[in-house]
Amino acid sequence: MTDLTAQMYKLKVQGHRFPLATPYVLKCTFALKGKSTTDLDNMISSVCDILQDAGIIEDDKDIIEIQAGKIQGHTDYTTQITIAYA
């Protein structure tokens, strides 16, 4: 079971239904090992595509606000995603 599948299962057990109702506010925090040359907009785009492909959101065009940041120098790569209703 992938981490995404496991997380979606936990949300479904808690009573969440997918795709989520619209519109959304998306918040992403990317913790990176060392320095990163990856553009923040590319990282956000990847998250939006994954959320849509996984069926968590119906269409990323329904995201009306995005808050995002990169934190460098961590021991591992992690991404924290928060989706809130607008």
Buried (B, 14 or more C-beta within 10 A) or exposed (E): EEEEEEBBEEBEEEEEEEBBEBEBBBBBBBBBEEEBEEEEEEBBEEBBEBBBEBEBBBEBEBBEEBEBEBEEEEEEEEEEBEBEEE
